[in-house]
Amino acid sequence: MPALWIAHVNVTDDEAYGRYAKLAGPAIAKHGGAFIARGGRYVQLEGKDRPRNVVAKFPSVEAAETCYHSPEYQEALSHARDASERDLVIVEINE
């Protein structure tokens, strides 16, 4: 079943996070992921507000998790760790 990779992000260093974004996109695409929302307009109804929200669709939970642990994505993530506060979850889509 397909899955959504949902990230809620507060960027604290635009330059370093830009390096993350440049590398993360190709890593996500390599693992079958496609962005369906990336930093667009949003309405925060509950919980902690993080002004950058990203949703990518993957073929499966396993594909998304494999992407996360891949060397390509981990290289990208090394730029985001000290440049952002993030929450990331993978959720299976019940179709």
C-alpha positions in Angstrom: 0.0 0.0 0.0 1.2 3.5 -0.7 2.5 5.7 2.1 2.9 9.4 3.0 6.1 10.9 4.4 4.9 13.9 6.4 7.4 16.4 7.8 6.7 19.4 10.0 9.8 21.7 10.1 11.0 24.9 11.7 14.1 26.0 9.7 16.7 27.7 11.9 19.5 28.0 9.3 18.3 28.8 5.8 21.7 28.2 4.1 22.3 24.8 5.6 18.7 23.7 5.1 19.0 24.7 1.5 21.8 22.2 1.1 19.6 19.6 2.7 16.7 20.3 0.3 19.0 20.2 -2.7 20.2 16.7 -1.8 16.9 15.3 -0.3 14.8 15.8 -3.4 16.9 13.4 -5.6 17.2 10.9 -2.7 13.4 10.8 -2.3 12.8 10.5 -6.0 15.4 7.7 -6.3 13.3 5.6 -3.8 10.0 6.2 -5.7 8.9 9.3 -3.6 7.1 12.2 -5.2 6.3 15.5 -3.4 2.6 16.4 -3.2 3.0 19.3 -0.8 6.2 21.3 -0.1 6.2 24.4 2.0 2.8 25.7 0.8 0.0 27.5 2.5 -1.3 25.8 5.7 -3.6 26.3 8.7 -2.4 25.1 12.1 -5.3 23.8 14.1 -3.7 21.9 16.9 -0.2 21.1 18.2 3.1 22.8 17.7 3.3 25.1 14.8 6.1 24.4 12.4 5.9 26.7 9.4 7.3 24.3 6.7 5.2 21.2 6.0 6.3 18.6 3.4 4.3 15.6 2.2 5.8 13.0 -0.2 4.0 9.9 -1.5 5.9 6.6 -1.7 4.9 3.2 -3.1 5.0 1.7 0.4 6.0 2.3 4.0 9.0 0.2 3.4 10.1 2.3 0.4 9.9 5.5 2.5 11.8 3.9 5.4 14.4 2.6 3.0 14.8 6.1 1.6 15.2 7.6 5.1 18.0 5.1 6.0 19.7 5.4 2.5 23.2 6.9 2.3 21.9 9.6 -0.1 19.2 10.7 2.3 21.4 10.5 5.4 23.9 12.7 3.6 21.1 15.3 3.0 19.9 14.9 6.6 23.4 15.8 7.9 22.7 19.3 6.7 19.3 19.6 8.3 20.1 18.2 11.7 21.6 21.5 13.1 19.6 23.7 10.7 16.0 22.7 11.8 13.6 21.3 14.3 11.7 18.5 12.6 9.0 15.9 13.1 8.8 13.2 10.5 6.3 10.4 10.2 5.5 7.8 7.6 1.8 6.8 7.4 0.3 4.1 5.2 -2.6 5.1 3.0 -5.6 2.9 3.3 -7.0 2.8 -0.2 
